[in-house]
Amino acid sequence: MTPLLEVQGLRVTFGTTEAVRGASLSVLKGETHCLVGESGCGKSVTSLAIMGLLARGGRRQAEVLRFAGQEIGGLGERAMSRLRGDRMAMIFQEPMTSLNPAYTVGSQMTEVLRRHRGTPRAQAVDRAAELLGRVGITAPGLRLGQFPHQLSGGLRQRVMIAMALMCDPELLIADEPTTALDVTVQAQILRLLEGLRRDLGLGVLLITHDLGVVARIADRVSVMYAGEVVESAPTAQLFGDPQHPYTRGLLACVPVPGKVKRGDPLGSIPGVVPRIPPGFAGCAFRDRCDHAQPACAGAIPRRAAAPGHEVLCTLQPGWAGRQAA
């Protein structure tokens, strides 16, 4: 099946700092693909690079950056802006800073449809009210006349989702959409995204550091560390047989009901994600890895651990099982 979004060899630099280093991933139509990793590993920068929204000074390069069969890596800003908000949409991490406090919810939502489709204002208002209702906001007509500060965090996030859907996009990128929300609202937002993906056939790239979220809704997972995708696999395969030491470390940090006893210490990964200097070679995780070996300072092979399961590591398939035995 041809991917809706295909990214190969994506690199993003800010001055001499390489924030993303050859990342590759793909999203199929109707699929939820989760990009996971610690804070600072390059997840959000990857999403912004795909959308062409890097901050000033950011430089993007990619071997392949293709959406719906169209190469978009070389598109100019005007052509890219016609895609953003129309066929490709994004939900940002913090809705309070993404919504303009000076304009009502209705004016910001209708602007999307009027700009991309030239829809008359009355029809755009009807569409905005319909989508607010669809994402679970009661009294949508009232909410359209309110300002962002008059809404709770959960309602603002629902507004951002509704705004992203105004033009019926094919691809939805959600950058940690449940950050700073309480657990009840988080669950509601995740159920909403999953229902919309299923009902509308969206391709969803969900960025998160919460493996509990990944286990519930992902079809496929890519694990990112220090700007590289170090492991990628179908969700069941990744959770059942993780092959990269970093992936195993992340999973060890998650308490599993029935396996982790009350009072037992949780797993942890010592250290922090490093800043990668120019000319860096080898595995960026080696200073934090219990299985590091001299070969980790050289070229790291990308190998197939199973069909559809790729890992960037010098360790051979089955090492984790042999260690457990």
C-alpha positions as CSV (number, residue, x, y, z in Angstrom):
1,M,0.0,0.0,0.0
2,T,1.3,3.5,-0.9
3,P,1.9,5.6,2.2
4,L,-0.1,8.8,2.6
5,L,3.0,10.3,4.2
6,E,6.5,9.1,3.4
7,V,9.6,10.5,5.1
8,Q,13.1,9.2,4.4
9,G,16.5,10.6,5.6
10,L,15.0,13.8,7.2
11,R,17.6,16.1,8.7
12,V,17.0,19.3,10.5
13,T,19.7,21.7,11.6
14,F,19.8,24.9,13.7
15,G,23.2,26.4,13.2
16,T,25.7,23.7,14.0
17,T,23.1,21.7,16.0
18,E,21.5,18.7,14.2
19,A,18.2,18.2,15.8
20,V,17.0,15.5,13.5
21,R,19.5,13.1,11.9
22,G,18.2,11.0,9.0
23,A,14.8,10.1,10.4
24,S,12.5,8.0,8.3
25,L,8.8,7.0,8.9
26,S,5.6,6.6,7.0
27,V,1.9,6.9,7.7
28,L,-0.8,4.9,5.8
29,K,-4.3,6.2,5.1
30,G,-6.5,5.2,8.1
31,E,-3.5,4.4,10.3
32,T,-2.4,5.8,13.6
33,H,1.4,6.0,13.7
34,C,2.9,7.0,17.0
35,L,6.3,8.7,17.3
36,V,7.6,8.3,20.8
37,G,10.7,9.2,22.9
38,E,11.9,11.4,25.7
39,S,11.6,15.2,25.7
40,G,14.3,16.7,23.6
41,C,14.7,13.7,21.2
42,G,13.4,15.6,18.1
43,K,9.8,14.5,17.9
44,S,8.2,17.9,17.7
45,V,10.9,19.3,15.4
46,T,10.2,16.3,13.1
47,S,6.5,17.2,12.9
48,L,7.2,20.9,12.3
49,A,9.7,20.0,9.6
50,I,7.1,17.9,7.8
51,M,4.6,20.8,7.9
52,G,7.2,23.4,6.9
53,L,6.9,25.3,10.1
54,L,10.4,25.3,11.5
55,A,11.5,28.4,13.5
56,R,13.7,31.0,11.9
57,G,17.2,29.5,11.3
58,G,16.0,26.0,11.0
59,R,17.1,24.1,7.8
60,R,15.4,21.0,6.5
61,Q,16.7,18.4,4.1
62,A,15.2,15.0,3.2
63,E,15.9,12.3,0.7
64,V,12.2,11.8,0.4
65,L,9.4,14.0,1.8
66,R,6.2,12.9,0.0
67,F,2.5,13.5,0.8
68,A,-0.2,11.6,-1.2
69,G,2.3,10.8,-3.9
70,Q,3.5,14.4,-4.2
71,E,7.1,15.4,-3.3
72,I,6.7,18.4,-1.0
73,G,10.3,18.8,0.2
74,G,11.0,21.4,-2.5
75,L,7.7,23.2,-2.4
76,G,7.9,27.0,-1.9
77,E,6.1,28.6,1.0
78,R,3.1,29.7,-1.0
79,A,2.5,26.2,-2.3
80,M,3.1,24.6,1.1
81,S,0.6,27.0,2.8
82,R,-2.1,25.8,0.4
83,L,-1.6,22.3,1.8
84,R,-1.3,23.3,5.5
85,G,-4.7,23.4,7.1
86,D,-6.4,22.0,4.0
87,R,-5.1,18.5,3.2
88,M,-2.6,18.4,6.0
89,A,-3.5,19.6,9.4
90,M,-1.8,19.8,12.8
91,I,-2.9,19.9,16.4
92,F,-0.3,21.7,18.4
93,Q,0.9,20.8,21.9
94,E,-0.5,23.8,23.8
95,P,-3.8,25.2,22.6
96,M,-3.7,28.3,24.7
97,T,-0.6,29.5,22.8
98,S,-1.9,28.2,19.5
99,L,-5.2,30.0,19.6
100,N,-5.2,33.8,19.2
101,P,-6.5,35.4,22.5
102,A,-7.7,38.5,20.6
103,Y,-10.2,36.6,18.3
104,T,-13.2,34.5,19.1
105,V,-13.2,30.8,18.6
106,G,-15.7,31.2,15.7
107,S,-13.6,33.8,13.8
108,Q,-10.5,31.6,14.0
109,M,-12.3,28.4,12.9
110,T,-14.1,30.0,10.0
111,E,-10.9,31.7,8.7
112,V,-9.5,28.2,7.9
113,L,-12.4,27.3,5.6
114,R,-12.8,30.7,4.0
115,R,-9.1,31.0,3.2
116,H,-8.7,27.5,1.7
117,R,-12.1,27.0,0.1
118,G,-13.6,30.4,-0.3
119,T,-16.7,29.3,1.6
120,P,-19.2,32.0,2.4
121,R,-19.2,33.1,6.1
122,A,-22.6,31.7,7.0
123,Q,-21.7,28.3,5.6
124,A,-18.3,28.4,7.4
125,V,-20.1,29.2,10.7
126,D,-22.5,26.2,10.2
127,R,-19.5,24.0,9.5
128,A,-17.7,25.2,12.6
129,A,-20.7,24.6,14.8
130,E,-21.2,21.1,13.3
131,L,-17.6,20.2,14.1
132,L,-17.7,21.6,17.6
133,G,-20.6,19.4,18.2
134,R,-18.8,16.4,16.7
135,V,-15.9,16.7,19.0
136,G,-18.2,16.7,22.0
137,I,-18.6,20.4,22.8
138,T,-22.1,21.3,24.0
139,A,-23.9,24.6,23.0
140,P,-21.5,25.0,20.0
141,G,-23.2,28.2,18.9
142,L,-22.4,29.8,22.2
143,R,-18.8,28.6,22.1
144,L,-18.2,30.2,18.7
145,G,-18.7,33.6,20.2
146,Q,-16.3,33.0,23.1
147,F,-12.6,33.8,23.4
148,P,-10.0,31.1,24.2
149,H,-9.4,32.3,27.8
150,Q,-13.1,31.6,28.5
151,L,-12.7,27.9,27.8
152,S,-11.1,25.1,29.9
153,G,-8.0,23.3,28.7
154,G,-10.0,20.3,27.5
155,L,-12.4,22.5,25.6
156,R,-9.5,24.4,24.0
157,Q,-8.0,21.2,22.8
158,R,-11.3,20.1,21.3
159,V,-11.5,23.4,19.5
160,M,-8.0,22.8,18.1
161,I,-9.1,19.3,16.9
162,A,-12.3,20.8,15.3
163,M,-10.3,23.5,13.6
164,A,-7.9,21.0,12.2
165,L,-10.9,19.1,10.7
166,M,-12.5,22.1,9.0
167,C,-11.3,21.2,5.5
168,D,-11.5,17.4,5.8
169,P,-7.8,16.8,5.8
170,E,-6.2,13.5,4.8
171,L,-3.4,13.7,7.3
172,L,-3.6,14.8,10.9
173,I,-0.4,15.4,12.9
174,A,-1.1,15.7,16.7
175,D,1.8,16.9,18.8
176,E,1.3,15.6,22.3
177,P,-2.4,16.7,22.3
178,T,-3.1,15.5,25.9
179,T,-0.2,17.4,27.5
180,A,-1.3,19.3,30.7
181,L,-4.8,17.8,30.7
182,D,-6.1,15.7,33.6
183,V,-6.3,12.0,33.1
184,T,-10.1,11.9,32.5
185,V,-9.9,14.6,29.8
186,Q,-6.8,12.8,28.3
187,A,-8.8,9.7,27.9
188,Q,-11.7,11.6,26.3
189,I,-9.4,13.3,23.8
190,L,-7.7,10.0,22.8
191,R,-11.1,8.3,22.3
192,L,-12.1,11.3,20.2
193,L,-9.0,11.1,18.0
194,E,-9.4,7.4,17.5
195,G,-13.1,7.7,16.6
196,L,-12.3,10.4,14.1
197,R,-9.6,8.4,12.5
198,R,-11.9,5.4,12.2
199,D,-14.9,7.4,10.9
200,L,-13.1,9.7,8.5
201,G,-10.3,7.4,7.4
202,L,-7.6,9.9,8.5
203,G,-3.9,9.1,8.5
204,V,-2.7,10.2,12.0
205,L,0.8,10.9,13.2
206,L,0.6,11.1,16.9
207,I,3.6,12.4,18.9
208,T,3.8,11.4,22.5
209,H,6.1,10.3,25.3
210,D,3.4,8.3,26.9
211,L,3.6,4.6,26.1
212,G,0.2,4.0,27.7
213,V,-1.3,6.1,25.0
214,V,0.7,4.2,22.4
215,A,-0.5,0.9,23.6
216,R,-4.2,2.0,23.4
217,I,-4.4,3.6,19.9
218,A,-1.3,3.0,17.8
219,D,-1.2,0.8,14.8
220,R,2.6,1.3,14.3
221,V,5.3,2.9,16.5
222,S,8.5,4.7,15.8
223,V,10.9,5.2,18.7
224,M,13.1,8.3,18.4
225,Y,16.3,9.1,20.3
226,A,18.6,12.0,19.8
227,G,17.1,12.8,16.4
228,E,17.1,9.3,15.0
229,V,14.4,6.7,14.6
230,V,16.1,3.8,16.4
231,E,13.3,1.3,16.2
232,S,10.1,1.0,14.2
233,A,7.5,-1.8,14.3
234,P,3.8,-2.7,14.4
235,T,2.6,-1.9,18.0
236,A,2.1,-5.5,19.1
237,Q,5.5,-6.5,17.8
238,L,7.3,-3.6,19.5
239,F,5.7,-4.2,22.9
240,G,6.1,-8.0,22.6
241,D,9.7,-8.1,21.3
242,P,11.5,-4.7,21.6
243,Q,14.9,-5.0,20.1
244,H,16.7,-1.7,20.9
245,P,18.0,-1.2,24.5
246,Y,16.5,2.3,24.5
247,T,13.0,0.9,23.7
248,R,13.4,-1.7,26.4
249,G,14.4,1.0,28.8
250,L,11.3,3.0,28.0
251,L,9.1,0.0,28.5
252,A,10.7,-0.8,31.8
253,C,9.7,2.6,33.1
254,V,6.0,1.8,32.7
255,P,4.3,0.1,35.6
256,V,2.4,-3.0,34.4
257,P,-0.6,-4.0,36.5
258,G,-0.1,-7.5,37.9
259,K,3.6,-7.5,37.3
260,V,4.9,-4.5,39.2
261,K,4.2,-4.9,43.0
262,R,3.3,-2.0,45.2
263,G,6.5,-0.4,46.6
264,D,8.8,-2.0,44.0
265,P,11.1,0.5,42.2
266,L,10.2,1.4,38.6
267,G,12.8,1.1,35.8
268,S,14.8,4.2,34.8
269,I,17.3,5.2,32.2
270,P,20.3,7.1,33.7
271,G,21.4,10.3,32.1
272,V,19.7,12.6,29.6
273,V,19.3,12.9,25.9
274,P,22.7,14.3,24.6
275,R,23.2,17.3,22.4
276,I,24.8,15.9,19.2
277,P,27.9,17.8,18.1
278,P,28.9,18.3,14.4
279,G,30.6,15.2,13.0
280,F,29.3,12.8,15.7
281,A,29.5,9.2,14.8
282,G,28.1,6.0,16.3
283,C,25.2,5.3,18.5
284,A,24.0,8.3,20.5
285,F,22.6,6.1,23.3
286,R,25.9,4.2,24.0
287,D,26.8,6.3,27.0
288,R,23.5,5.4,28.7
289,C,23.4,1.8,27.5
290,D,24.3,-1.3,29.6
291,H,25.0,-3.3,26.4
292,A,27.4,-0.8,24.7
293,Q,30.4,-2.3,23.0
294,P,33.3,-0.8,20.9
295,A,31.4,-1.3,17.7
296,C,28.8,1.2,19.0
297,A,31.3,4.0,18.2
298,G,31.3,3.2,14.5
299,A,28.7,3.0,11.8
300,I,25.4,1.5,13.1
301,P,23.6,-0.9,10.9
302,R,19.8,-0.7,10.3
303,R,18.5,-4.3,10.3
304,A,15.2,-6.1,10.1
305,A,14.3,-7.9,13.3
306,A,11.1,-9.2,11.7
307,P,8.9,-8.3,8.7
308,G,8.1,-4.6,9.2
309,H,10.3,-4.3,12.3
310,E,13.5,-2.3,11.9
311,V,16.1,-1.5,14.5
312,L,19.2,0.7,14.5
313,C,21.6,-1.2,16.7
314,T,24.8,-3.4,16.6
315,L,23.1,-6.1,18.8
316,Q,21.9,-9.1,16.8
317,P,18.3,-10.3,16.7
318,G,17.3,-12.4,19.7
319,W,19.8,-10.7,22.1
320,A,17.1,-9.7,24.5
321,G,15.6,-13.3,24.7
322,R,19.1,-14.8,25.3
323,Q,19.7,-12.3,28.1
324,A,16.4,-13.1,29.8
325,A,17.2,-16.8,29.6
